[in-house]
Amino acid sequence: MKEEELLFELNKLENFTKKINFLNDHLKRLSYGSARIVYILDNSRVLKLAKNKKGLVQNRKEYDLYDNGNEILAKILRSDEKYFWIIVEKADVINESEFEKITGLNYECYCDYLTYIRRKIDPRKYMNLGNKLDEIIITQMINHTFVSKLVDFIKVSDIDIKDLYKVSSYGLTYRENEEKIVLIDYGITNEIYFKYYKNYEKRLLR
């Protein structure tokens, strides 16, 4: 089935379950979470399908936050009008070692710096979060292009920083024959987390 025909038929289906079943029959599933399923469209693009209301909200937030000039974000290429799906630049799964090799950053130090940024953004809320960070590491992170662009994005987007500790939030893509680490999952802001996820996590811990 050609892409335009597939999207046309997908948009005709009126609920999440029917959309999921339809794409399961026509596309290869790459990954899935509690809110969205990712399907492979071709070698360079994936389709993120919302599987519930959380997924709709996250698709819309990623679409709204995407800035074509920000090279650390996976490119969002298209969306349906209700945000049941968005089409996104495909990025390969990476592990911490691959992240370190490409960025030149120690992953543990990188996560420590994210903790440091959380304290800087809201010192009253996170005053007891983690230990004091070495000034050498702070300087390294401030001067690193990827990290500085990510921090700028955090400040603008209010993204939930806890998601950025997970290496699964990043992927490897190729632009102009150069390897690039990009943020592939940035649909959960602090507002969305507290509205849709905090109570869910409490239930899991019971």
mmCIF file of the C-alpha atoms, coordinates in Angstrom:
data_MODEL
# 
_entry.id   MODEL 
# 
loop_
_atom_site.group_PDB 
_atom_site.id 
_atom_site.type_symbol 
_atom_site.label_atom_id 
_atom_site.label_alt_id 
_atom_site.label_comp_id 
_atom_site.label_asym_id 
_atom_site.label_entity_id 
_atom_site.label_seq_id 
_atom_site.pdbx_PDB_ins_code 
_atom_site.Cartn_x 
_atom_site.Cartn_y 
_atom_site.Cartn_z 
_atom_site.occupancy 
_atom_site.B_iso_or_equiv 
_atom_site.pdbx_formal_charge 
_atom_site.auth_seq_id 
_atom_site.auth_comp_id 
_atom_site.auth_asym_id 
_atom_site.auth_atom_id 
_atom_site.pdbx_PDB_model_num 
ATOM 1   C CA . MET A 1 1   ? 0.000   0.000  0.000  1.00 0.00 ? 1   MET A CA 1 
ATOM 2   C CA . LYS A 1 2   ? 1.370   3.407  -0.966 1.00 0.00 ? 2   LYS A CA 1 
ATOM 3   C CA . GLU A 1 3   ? 1.998   5.935  1.790  1.00 0.00 ? 3   GLU A CA 1 
ATOM 4   C CA . GLU A 1 4   ? -0.747  8.416  0.879  1.00 0.00 ? 4   GLU A CA 1 
ATOM 5   C CA . GLU A 1 5   ? -3.278  5.633  0.617  1.00 0.00 ? 5   GLU A CA 1 
ATOM 6   C CA . LEU A 1 6   ? -2.138  4.196  3.957  1.00 0.00 ? 6   LEU A CA 1 
ATOM 7   C CA . LEU A 1 7   ? -2.505  7.562  5.697  1.00 0.00 ? 7   LEU A CA 1 
ATOM 8   C CA . PHE A 1 8   ? -5.877  8.164  4.065  1.00 0.00 ? 8   PHE A CA 1 
ATOM 9   C CA . GLU A 1 9   ? -7.196  4.816  5.318  1.00 0.00 ? 9   GLU A CA 1 
ATOM 10  C CA . LEU A 1 10  ? -5.638  5.383  8.750  1.00 0.00 ? 10  LEU A CA 1 
ATOM 11  C CA . ASN A 1 11  ? -7.373  8.737  9.117  1.00 0.00 ? 11  ASN A CA 1 
ATOM 12  C CA . LYS A 1 12  ? -10.762 7.176  8.325  1.00 0.00 ? 12  LYS A CA 1 
ATOM 13  C CA . LEU A 1 13  ? -10.580 4.936  11.403 1.00 0.00 ? 13  LEU A CA 1 
ATOM 14  C CA . GLU A 1 14  ? -12.303 6.515  14.392 1.00 0.00 ? 14  GLU A CA 1 
ATOM 15  C CA . ASN A 1 15  ? -10.606 5.047  17.473 1.00 0.00 ? 15  ASN A CA 1 
ATOM 16  C CA . PHE A 1 16  ? -7.199  4.120  18.840 1.00 0.00 ? 16  PHE A CA 1 
ATOM 17  C CA . THR A 1 17  ? -7.672  0.352  18.693 1.00 0.00 ? 17  THR A CA 1 
ATOM 18  C CA . LYS A 1 18  ? -8.673  0.310  15.039 1.00 0.00 ? 18  LYS A CA 1 
ATOM 19  C CA . LYS A 1 19  ? -5.751  2.547  14.104 1.00 0.00 ? 19  LYS A CA 1 
ATOM 20  C CA . ILE A 1 20  ? -3.313  0.309  15.994 1.00 0.00 ? 20  ILE A CA 1 
ATOM 21  C CA . ASN A 1 21  ? -4.671  -2.864 14.407 1.00 0.00 ? 21  ASN A CA 1 
ATOM 22  C CA . PHE A 1 22  ? -4.524  -1.287 10.954 1.00 0.00 ? 22  PHE A CA 1 
ATOM 23  C CA . LEU A 1 23  ? -0.891  -0.246 11.271 1.00 0.00 ? 23  LEU A CA 1 
ATOM 24  C CA . ASN A 1 24  ? 0.053   -3.586 12.832 1.00 0.00 ? 24  ASN A CA 1 
ATOM 25  C CA . ASP A 1 25  ? -1.162  -5.162 9.591  1.00 0.00 ? 25  ASP A CA 1 
ATOM 26  C CA . HIS A 1 26  ? 0.695   -2.788 7.273  1.00 0.00 ? 26  HIS A CA 1 
ATOM 27  C CA . LEU A 1 27  ? 3.873   -1.530 8.969  1.00 0.00 ? 27  LEU A CA 1 
ATOM 28  C CA . LYS A 1 28  ? 6.690   -2.973 11.053 1.00 0.00 ? 28  LYS A CA 1 
ATOM 29  C CA . ARG A 1 29  ? 6.600   -1.886 14.671 1.00 0.00 ? 29  ARG A CA 1 
ATOM 30  C CA . LEU A 1 30  ? 9.866   -0.405 15.934 1.00 0.00 ? 30  LEU A CA 1 
ATOM 31  C CA . SER A 1 31  ? 9.045   0.350  19.588 1.00 0.00 ? 31  SER A CA 1 
ATOM 32  C CA . TYR A 1 32  ? 6.192   1.152  21.929 1.00 0.00 ? 32  TYR A CA 1 
ATOM 33  C CA . GLY A 1 33  ? 5.489   2.769  25.274 1.00 0.00 ? 33  GLY A CA 1 
ATOM 34  C CA . SER A 1 34  ? 2.536   3.535  27.499 1.00 0.00 ? 34  SER A CA 1 
ATOM 35  C CA . ALA A 1 35  ? 1.312   6.326  25.201 1.00 0.00 ? 35  ALA A CA 1 
ATOM 36  C CA . ARG A 1 36  ? 2.617   5.752  21.665 1.00 0.00 ? 36  ARG A CA 1 
ATOM 37  C CA . ILE A 1 37  ? 3.737   3.105  19.186 1.00 0.00 ? 37  ILE A CA 1 
ATOM 38  C CA . VAL A 1 38  ? 6.496   3.784  16.670 1.00 0.00 ? 38  VAL A CA 1 
ATOM 39  C CA . TYR A 1 39  ? 6.280   2.202  13.205 1.00 0.00 ? 39  TYR A CA 1 
ATOM 40  C CA . ILE A 1 40  ? 8.867   2.177  10.420 1.00 0.00 ? 40  ILE A CA 1 
ATOM 41  C CA . LEU A 1 41  ? 7.733   3.991  7.287  1.00 0.00 ? 41  LEU A CA 1 
ATOM 42  C CA . ASP A 1 42  ? 11.000  3.645  5.369  1.00 0.00 ? 42  ASP A CA 1 
ATOM 43  C CA . ASN A 1 43  ? 14.760  3.872  5.916  1.00 0.00 ? 43  ASN A CA 1 
ATOM 44  C CA . SER A 1 44  ? 14.632  7.520  6.952  1.00 0.00 ? 44  SER A CA 1 
ATOM 45  C CA . ARG A 1 45  ? 11.235  8.034  8.629  1.00 0.00 ? 45  ARG A CA 1 
ATOM 46  C CA . VAL A 1 46  ? 9.025   6.607  11.363 1.00 0.00 ? 46  VAL A CA 1 
ATOM 47  C CA . LEU A 1 47  ? 5.405   7.181  12.296 1.00 0.00 ? 47  LEU A CA 1 
ATOM 48  C CA . LYS A 1 48  ? 4.507   7.758  15.952 1.00 0.00 ? 48  LYS A CA 1 
ATOM 49  C CA . LEU A 1 49  ? 0.934   6.661  16.602 1.00 0.00 ? 49  LEU A CA 1 
ATOM 50  C CA . ALA A 1 50  ? -0.946  7.724  19.716 1.00 0.00 ? 50  ALA A CA 1 
ATOM 51  C CA . LYS A 1 51  ? -2.495  4.764  21.510 1.00 0.00 ? 51  LYS A CA 1 
ATOM 52  C CA . ASN A 1 52  ? -4.477  6.847  24.042 1.00 0.00 ? 52  ASN A CA 1 
ATOM 53  C CA . LYS A 1 53  ? -5.100  10.445 25.120 1.00 0.00 ? 53  LYS A CA 1 
ATOM 54  C CA . LYS A 1 54  ? -1.594  10.707 26.575 1.00 0.00 ? 54  LYS A CA 1 
ATOM 55  C CA . GLY A 1 55  ? -0.193  9.881  23.179 1.00 0.00 ? 55  GLY A CA 1 
ATOM 56  C CA . LEU A 1 56  ? -2.297  12.549 21.488 1.00 0.00 ? 56  LEU A CA 1 
ATOM 57  C CA . VAL A 1 57  ? -1.043  15.149 23.936 1.00 0.00 ? 57  VAL A CA 1 
ATOM 58  C CA . GLN A 1 58  ? 2.591   14.078 23.475 1.00 0.00 ? 58  GLN A CA 1 
ATOM 59  C CA . ASN A 1 59  ? 2.348   14.048 19.681 1.00 0.00 ? 59  ASN A CA 1 
ATOM 60  C CA . ARG A 1 60  ? 0.911   17.531 19.703 1.00 0.00 ? 60  ARG A CA 1 
ATOM 61  C CA . LYS A 1 61  ? 3.498   18.808 22.186 1.00 0.00 ? 61  LYS A CA 1 
ATOM 62  C CA . GLU A 1 62  ? 6.398   17.451 20.128 1.00 0.00 ? 62  GLU A CA 1 
ATOM 63  C CA . TYR A 1 63  ? 4.892   18.966 16.992 1.00 0.00 ? 63  TYR A CA 1 
ATOM 64  C CA . ASP A 1 64  ? 4.430   22.330 18.731 1.00 0.00 ? 64  ASP A CA 1 
ATOM 65  C CA . LEU A 1 65  ? 7.904   22.311 20.286 1.00 0.00 ? 65  LEU A CA 1 
ATOM 66  C CA . TYR A 1 66  ? 9.767   21.238 17.175 1.00 0.00 ? 66  TYR A CA 1 
ATOM 67  C CA . ASP A 1 67  ? 12.070  23.916 15.848 1.00 0.00 ? 67  ASP A CA 1 
ATOM 68  C CA . ASN A 1 68  ? 13.551  23.197 12.434 1.00 0.00 ? 68  ASN A CA 1 
ATOM 69  C CA . GLY A 1 69  ? 16.616  25.249 13.384 1.00 0.00 ? 69  GLY A CA 1 
ATOM 70  C CA . ASN A 1 70  ? 17.433  23.148 16.457 1.00 0.00 ? 70  ASN A CA 1 
ATOM 71  C CA . GLU A 1 71  ? 19.757  20.409 15.223 1.00 0.00 ? 71  GLU A CA 1 
ATOM 72  C CA . ILE A 1 72  ? 19.536  18.331 18.410 1.00 0.00 ? 72  ILE A CA 1 
ATOM 73  C CA . LEU A 1 73  ? 15.861  17.463 17.766 1.00 0.00 ? 73  LEU A CA 1 
ATOM 74  C CA . ALA A 1 74  ? 14.695  14.635 15.523 1.00 0.00 ? 74  ALA A CA 1 
ATOM 75  C CA . LYS A 1 75  ? 12.954  16.293 12.603 1.00 0.00 ? 75  LYS A CA 1 
ATOM 76  C CA . ILE A 1 76  ? 9.149   16.250 12.600 1.00 0.00 ? 76  ILE A CA 1 
ATOM 77  C CA . LEU A 1 77  ? 8.004   16.120 9.012  1.00 0.00 ? 77  LEU A CA 1 
ATOM 78  C CA . ARG A 1 78  ? 4.234   15.806 9.096  1.00 0.00 ? 78  ARG A CA 1 
ATOM 79  C CA . SER A 1 79  ? 1.158   15.334 11.281 1.00 0.00 ? 79  SER A CA 1 
ATOM 80  C CA . ASP A 1 80  ? -2.522  14.660 10.917 1.00 0.00 ? 80  ASP A CA 1 
ATOM 81  C CA . GLU A 1 81  ? -4.813  17.458 12.078 1.00 0.00 ? 81  GLU A CA 1 
ATOM 82  C CA . LYS A 1 82  ? -5.800  15.709 15.320 1.00 0.00 ? 82  LYS A CA 1 
ATOM 83  C CA . TYR A 1 83  ? -2.274  14.472 16.159 1.00 0.00 ? 83  TYR A CA 1 
ATOM 84  C CA . PHE A 1 84  ? -3.150  10.799 16.144 1.00 0.00 ? 84  PHE A CA 1 
ATOM 85  C CA . TRP A 1 85  ? 0.138   10.426 14.286 1.00 0.00 ? 85  TRP A CA 1 
ATOM 86  C CA . ILE A 1 86  ? 3.261   12.361 13.478 1.00 0.00 ? 86  ILE A CA 1 
ATOM 87  C CA . ILE A 1 87  ? 5.950   11.422 10.971 1.00 0.00 ? 87  ILE A CA 1 
ATOM 88  C CA . VAL A 1 88  ? 9.463   11.839 12.327 1.00 0.00 ? 88  VAL A CA 1 
ATOM 89  C CA . GLU A 1 89  ? 13.048  11.464 11.170 1.00 0.00 ? 89  GLU A CA 1 
ATOM 90  C CA . LYS A 1 90  ? 14.242  7.917  11.878 1.00 0.00 ? 90  LYS A CA 1 
ATOM 91  C CA . ALA A 1 91  ? 17.100  7.559  14.366 1.00 0.00 ? 91  ALA A CA 1 
ATOM 92  C CA . ASP A 1 92  ? 18.913  4.381  15.361 1.00 0.00 ? 92  ASP A CA 1 
ATOM 93  C CA . VAL A 1 93  ? 18.812  3.099  18.925 1.00 0.00 ? 93  VAL A CA 1 
ATOM 94  C CA . ILE A 1 94  ? 21.987  3.820  20.882 1.00 0.00 ? 94  ILE A CA 1 
ATOM 95  C CA . ASN A 1 95  ? 23.486  2.756  24.191 1.00 0.00 ? 95  ASN A CA 1 
ATOM 96  C CA . GLU A 1 96  ? 25.498  4.775  26.691 1.00 0.00 ? 96  GLU A CA 1 
ATOM 97  C CA . SER A 1 97  ? 28.831  3.743  25.175 1.00 0.00 ? 97  SER A CA 1 
ATOM 98  C CA . GLU A 1 98  ? 27.759  4.929  21.735 1.00 0.00 ? 98  GLU A CA 1 
ATOM 99  C CA . PHE A 1 99  ? 26.494  8.200  23.200 1.00 0.00 ? 99  PHE A CA 1 
ATOM 100 C CA . GLU A 1 100 ? 29.889  8.716  24.834 1.00 0.00 ? 100 GLU A CA 1 
ATOM 101 C CA . LYS A 1 101 ? 31.825  7.845  21.657 1.00 0.00 ? 101 LYS A CA 1 
ATOM 102 C CA . ILE A 1 102 ? 29.922  10.295 19.465 1.00 0.00 ? 102 ILE A CA 1 
ATOM 103 C CA . THR A 1 103 ? 29.596  13.191 21.918 1.00 0.00 ? 103 THR A CA 1 
ATOM 104 C CA . GLY A 1 104 ? 32.882  12.755 23.775 1.00 0.00 ? 104 GLY A CA 1 
ATOM 105 C CA . LEU A 1 105 ? 30.977  13.004 27.056 1.00 0.00 ? 105 LEU A CA 1 
ATOM 106 C CA . ASN A 1 106 ? 30.954  10.627 29.997 1.00 0.00 ? 106 ASN A CA 1 
ATOM 107 C CA . TYR A 1 107 ? 27.295  9.598  30.295 1.00 0.00 ? 107 TYR A CA 1 
ATOM 108 C CA . GLU A 1 108 ? 27.246  9.558  34.088 1.00 0.00 ? 108 GLU A CA 1 
ATOM 109 C CA . CYS A 1 109 ? 28.757  13.065 34.197 1.00 0.00 ? 109 CYS A CA 1 
ATOM 110 C CA . TYR A 1 110 ? 26.240  14.178 31.587 1.00 0.00 ? 110 TYR A CA 1 
ATOM 111 C CA . CYS A 1 111 ? 23.364  12.964 33.777 1.00 0.00 ? 111 CYS A CA 1 
ATOM 112 C CA . ASP A 1 112 ? 24.941  14.635 36.811 1.00 0.00 ? 112 ASP A CA 1 
ATOM 113 C CA . TYR A 1 113 ? 24.955  17.875 34.860 1.00 0.00 ? 113 TYR A CA 1 
ATOM 114 C CA . LEU A 1 114 ? 21.256  17.457 34.065 1.00 0.00 ? 114 LEU A CA 1 
ATOM 115 C CA . THR A 1 115 ? 20.679  17.167 37.807 1.00 0.00 ? 115 THR A CA 1 
ATOM 116 C CA . TYR A 1 116 ? 22.686  20.345 38.269 1.00 0.00 ? 116 TYR A CA 1 
ATOM 117 C CA . ILE A 1 117 ? 20.488  22.070 35.677 1.00 0.00 ? 117 ILE A CA 1 
ATOM 118 C CA . ARG A 1 118 ? 17.348  20.894 37.487 1.00 0.00 ? 118 ARG A CA 1 
ATOM 119 C CA . ARG A 1 119 ? 18.608  22.563 40.662 1.00 0.00 ? 119 ARG A CA 1 
ATOM 120 C CA . LYS A 1 120 ? 19.440  25.756 38.775 1.00 0.00 ? 120 LYS A CA 1 
ATOM 121 C CA . ILE A 1 121 ? 15.965  25.918 37.222 1.00 0.00 ? 121 ILE A CA 1 
ATOM 122 C CA . ASP A 1 122 ? 14.093  25.320 40.471 1.00 0.00 ? 122 ASP A CA 1 
ATOM 123 C CA . PRO A 1 123 ? 16.486  25.478 43.467 1.00 0.00 ? 123 PRO A CA 1 
ATOM 124 C CA . ARG A 1 124 ? 13.734  25.279 46.091 1.00 0.00 ? 124 ARG A CA 1 
ATOM 125 C CA . LYS A 1 125 ? 12.292  22.094 44.657 1.00 0.00 ? 125 LYS A CA 1 
ATOM 126 C CA . TYR A 1 126 ? 15.598  20.350 43.947 1.00 0.00 ? 126 TYR A CA 1 
ATOM 127 C CA . MET A 1 127 ? 17.900  21.794 46.619 1.00 0.00 ? 127 MET A CA 1 
ATOM 128 C CA . ASN A 1 128 ? 18.660  18.302 47.995 1.00 0.00 ? 128 ASN A CA 1 
ATOM 129 C CA . LEU A 1 129 ? 19.005  16.618 44.612 1.00 0.00 ? 129 LEU A CA 1 
ATOM 130 C CA . GLY A 1 130 ? 22.457  15.090 44.112 1.00 0.00 ? 130 GLY A CA 1 
ATOM 131 C CA . ASN A 1 131 ? 25.924  16.223 45.101 1.00 0.00 ? 131 ASN A CA 1 
ATOM 132 C CA . LYS A 1 132 ? 27.768  19.381 44.118 1.00 0.00 ? 132 LYS A CA 1 
ATOM 133 C CA . LEU A 1 133 ? 29.182  19.089 40.618 1.00 0.00 ? 133 LEU A CA 1 
ATOM 134 C CA . ASP A 1 134 ? 32.867  19.517 39.854 1.00 0.00 ? 134 ASP A CA 1 
ATOM 135 C CA . GLU A 1 135 ? 33.647  22.872 38.228 1.00 0.00 ? 135 GLU A CA 1 
ATOM 136 C CA . ILE A 1 136 ? 35.691  21.144 35.509 1.00 0.00 ? 136 ILE A CA 1 
ATOM 137 C CA . ILE A 1 137 ? 32.647  19.105 34.463 1.00 0.00 ? 137 ILE A CA 1 
ATOM 138 C CA . ILE A 1 138 ? 30.423  22.194 34.524 1.00 0.00 ? 138 ILE A CA 1 
ATOM 139 C CA . THR A 1 139 ? 32.843  24.018 32.234 1.00 0.00 ? 139 THR A CA 1 
ATOM 140 C CA . GLN A 1 140 ? 33.042  21.046 29.867 1.00 0.00 ? 140 GLN A CA 1 
ATOM 141 C CA . MET A 1 141 ? 29.258  20.834 29.624 1.00 0.00 ? 141 MET A CA 1 
ATOM 142 C CA . ILE A 1 142 ? 28.761  24.575 29.164 1.00 0.00 ? 142 ILE A CA 1 
ATOM 143 C CA . ASN A 1 143 ? 31.219  24.554 26.265 1.00 0.00 ? 143 ASN A CA 1 
ATOM 144 C CA . HIS A 1 144 ? 29.757  21.462 24.581 1.00 0.00 ? 144 HIS A CA 1 
ATOM 145 C CA . THR A 1 145 ? 27.524  22.346 21.616 1.00 0.00 ? 145 THR A CA 1 
ATOM 146 C CA . PHE A 1 146 ? 25.015  19.503 22.070 1.00 0.00 ? 146 PHE A CA 1 
ATOM 147 C CA . VAL A 1 147 ? 24.627  20.122 25.805 1.00 0.00 ? 147 VAL A CA 1 
ATOM 148 C CA . SER A 1 148 ? 24.292  23.882 25.485 1.00 0.00 ? 148 SER A CA 1 
ATOM 149 C CA . LYS A 1 149 ? 21.605  23.518 22.811 1.00 0.00 ? 149 LYS A CA 1 
ATOM 150 C CA . LEU A 1 150 ? 19.806  20.939 24.954 1.00 0.00 ? 150 LEU A CA 1 
ATOM 151 C CA . VAL A 1 151 ? 19.823  23.246 27.990 1.00 0.00 ? 151 VAL A CA 1 
ATOM 152 C CA . ASP A 1 152 ? 18.439  26.073 25.857 1.00 0.00 ? 152 ASP A CA 1 
ATOM 153 C CA . PHE A 1 153 ? 15.669  23.724 24.720 1.00 0.00 ? 153 PHE A CA 1 
ATOM 154 C CA . ILE A 1 154 ? 14.916  22.650 28.298 1.00 0.00 ? 154 ILE A CA 1 
ATOM 155 C CA . LYS A 1 155 ? 14.453  26.265 29.350 1.00 0.00 ? 155 LYS A CA 1 
ATOM 156 C CA . VAL A 1 156 ? 12.126  27.038 26.436 1.00 0.00 ? 156 VAL A CA 1 
ATOM 157 C CA . SER A 1 157 ? 10.109  23.811 26.477 1.00 0.00 ? 157 SER A CA 1 
ATOM 158 C CA . ASP A 1 158 ? 9.798   22.986 30.215 1.00 0.00 ? 158 ASP A CA 1 
ATOM 159 C CA . ILE A 1 159 ? 10.485  19.368 29.215 1.00 0.00 ? 159 ILE A CA 1 
ATOM 160 C CA . ASP A 1 160 ? 10.511  16.852 32.067 1.00 0.00 ? 160 ASP A CA 1 
ATOM 161 C CA . ILE A 1 161 ? 14.261  16.424 32.652 1.00 0.00 ? 161 ILE A CA 1 
ATOM 162 C CA . LYS A 1 162 ? 13.821  12.979 34.230 1.00 0.00 ? 162 LYS A CA 1 
ATOM 163 C CA . ASP A 1 163 ? 13.223  11.568 30.743 1.00 0.00 ? 163 ASP A CA 1 
ATOM 164 C CA . LEU A 1 164 ? 16.583  12.901 29.613 1.00 0.00 ? 164 LEU A CA 1 
ATOM 165 C CA . TYR A 1 165 ? 18.444  10.556 31.964 1.00 0.00 ? 165 TYR A CA 1 
ATOM 166 C CA . LYS A 1 166 ? 17.266  7.636  29.793 1.00 0.00 ? 166 LYS A CA 1 
ATOM 167 C CA . VAL A 1 167 ? 19.523  6.841  26.853 1.00 0.00 ? 167 VAL A CA 1 
ATOM 168 C CA . SER A 1 168 ? 16.410  5.623  25.028 1.00 0.00 ? 168 SER A CA 1 
ATOM 169 C CA . SER A 1 169 ? 15.384  9.290  24.706 1.00 0.00 ? 169 SER A CA 1 
ATOM 170 C CA . TYR A 1 170 ? 18.232  9.749  22.215 1.00 0.00 ? 170 TYR A CA 1 
ATOM 171 C CA . GLY A 1 171 ? 18.981  8.296  18.814 1.00 0.00 ? 171 GLY A CA 1 
ATOM 172 C CA . LEU A 1 172 ? 21.628  8.303  16.115 1.00 0.00 ? 172 LEU A CA 1 
ATOM 173 C CA . THR A 1 173 ? 20.870  9.847  12.754 1.00 0.00 ? 173 THR A CA 1 
ATOM 174 C CA . TYR A 1 174 ? 22.940  10.774 9.711  1.00 0.00 ? 174 TYR A CA 1 
ATOM 175 C CA . ARG A 1 175 ? 22.847  14.256 8.254  1.00 0.00 ? 175 ARG A CA 1 
ATOM 176 C CA . GLU A 1 176 ? 25.116  15.243 5.388  1.00 0.00 ? 176 GLU A CA 1 
ATOM 177 C CA . ASN A 1 177 ? 27.067  12.004 5.954  1.00 0.00 ? 177 ASN A CA 1 
ATOM 178 C CA . GLU A 1 178 ? 27.776  12.927 9.572  1.00 0.00 ? 178 GLU A CA 1 
ATOM 179 C CA . GLU A 1 179 ? 26.645  11.070 12.695 1.00 0.00 ? 179 GLU A CA 1 
ATOM 180 C CA . LYS A 1 180 ? 24.384  13.121 14.945 1.00 0.00 ? 180 LYS A CA 1 
ATOM 181 C CA . ILE A 1 181 ? 22.881  12.413 18.350 1.00 0.00 ? 181 ILE A CA 1 
ATOM 182 C CA . VAL A 1 182 ? 19.323  13.759 18.467 1.00 0.00 ? 182 VAL A CA 1 
ATOM 183 C CA . LEU A 1 183 ? 16.566  13.901 21.028 1.00 0.00 ? 183 LEU A CA 1 
ATOM 184 C CA . ILE A 1 184 ? 13.819  11.582 19.778 1.00 0.00 ? 184 ILE A CA 1 
ATOM 185 C CA . ASP A 1 185 ? 11.357  11.718 22.668 1.00 0.00 ? 185 ASP A CA 1 
ATOM 186 C CA . TYR A 1 186 ? 10.484  15.179 23.968 1.00 0.00 ? 186 TYR A CA 1 
ATOM 187 C CA . GLY A 1 187 ? 6.714   15.144 24.279 1.00 0.00 ? 187 GLY A CA 1 
ATOM 188 C CA . ILE A 1 188 ? 6.493   15.122 28.081 1.00 0.00 ? 188 ILE A CA 1 
ATOM 189 C CA . THR A 1 189 ? 6.721   18.528 29.698 1.00 0.00 ? 189 THR A CA 1 
ATOM 190 C CA . ASN A 1 190 ? 6.398   18.998 33.452 1.00 0.00 ? 190 ASN A CA 1 
ATOM 191 C CA . GLU A 1 191 ? 2.762   19.993 32.979 1.00 0.00 ? 191 GLU A CA 1 
ATOM 192 C CA . ILE A 1 192 ? 1.992   16.822 31.022 1.00 0.00 ? 192 ILE A CA 1 
ATOM 193 C CA . TYR A 1 193 ? 3.877   14.648 33.506 1.00 0.00 ? 193 TYR A CA 1 
ATOM 194 C CA . PHE A 1 194 ? 1.925   15.912 36.507 1.00 0.00 ? 194 PHE A CA 1 
ATOM 195 C CA . LYS A 1 195 ? -1.386  15.679 34.650 1.00 0.00 ? 195 LYS A CA 1 
ATOM 196 C CA . TYR A 1 196 ? -0.996  12.243 33.053 1.00 0.00 ? 196 TYR A CA 1 
ATOM 197 C CA . TYR A 1 197 ? 1.899   10.334 34.609 1.00 0.00 ? 197 TYR A CA 1 
ATOM 198 C CA . LYS A 1 198 ? 2.384   11.099 38.294 1.00 0.00 ? 198 LYS A CA 1 
ATOM 199 C CA . ASN A 1 199 ? -0.675  9.171  39.494 1.00 0.00 ? 199 ASN A CA 1 
ATOM 200 C CA . TYR A 1 200 ? 0.132   6.352  37.037 1.00 0.00 ? 200 TYR A CA 1 
ATOM 201 C CA . GLU A 1 201 ? 3.594   5.945  38.558 1.00 0.00 ? 201 GLU A CA 1 
ATOM 202 C CA . LYS A 1 202 ? 2.127   5.936  42.062 1.00 0.00 ? 202 LYS A CA 1 
ATOM 203 C CA . ARG A 1 203 ? -0.154  3.023  41.065 1.00 0.00 ? 203 ARG A CA 1 
ATOM 204 C CA . LEU A 1 204 ? 2.832   1.068  39.738 1.00 0.00 ? 204 LEU A CA 1 
ATOM 205 C CA . LEU A 1 205 ? 4.608   1.456  43.083 1.00 0.00 ? 205 LEU A CA 1 
ATOM 206 C CA . ARG A 1 206 ? 1.747   0.081  45.147 1.00 0.00 ? 206 ARG A CA 1 
# 
